[in-house]
Amino acid sequence: MKFKFENLIIWQKAMDLGEEMNALAYKFPKEELYNLSSQVRRASDSIALNISEGSILQSDAEYRKFLGYAIRSTAEVVTCLHKAKRRNCLNEDDFLKFYKACFDLMNMTIAFRNRIKKA
């Protein structure tokens, strides 16, 4: 038995990204614990949470709205990655790897949202 959102590739990728960002945040300096570490964890977790929450709604318009929240949370993660790189908490190779994961996930989520009919 599965919930329908568990079959969505965007949800699976969002779950993976959340775990990667959680592991990354543990590597940040202690002074970032209540700032950047917390923010990147919350933003990345929000992506999968909004995809799953939106999937149980009756209305396509509401589902599109929650997918929009997931897209915005992905953009927030990208900004956290830029902040981490500027603060020397993240090297260029890791930045590019995570940036690409976010870029791909955002584009997949936008494409998925575009397939859901507008109200």
C-alpha positions, 0 to 999 in steps of 0.5 A: 500500500502506498500514497499516490505521491510516493510514486512521484519522481519529484517527491522522491527527488525532493526527499533525497535533496532534503536528506542531502541538505540535512547532511550538508547543514551538519558540516556548517560552522556552529555559528550557522546553527540557528541561521543558515543550517536551520534555513536550508533544512527547513526549506529543503524539507518544505519541498517534499512536504508541499508536494505530498500535501498538495497531492491529497487535495480535491482541486487541481487549482489547490494542487498547483498552488502547493506545487508553487510552494514547492518551487519557491522552496527550491529557489530558497534552497538555491539561495541558501547554497549561494550563501553557504558558498559565499561564507566558505561553508561549501566548496565549488564542486559541492555547490555545483552538484547541489545547484544542479539537483535543485535546477533539475528538481525545479524544472521537473516540478514546473513541468508537472505543475503545467500538466495539471489543468488550470482552474 
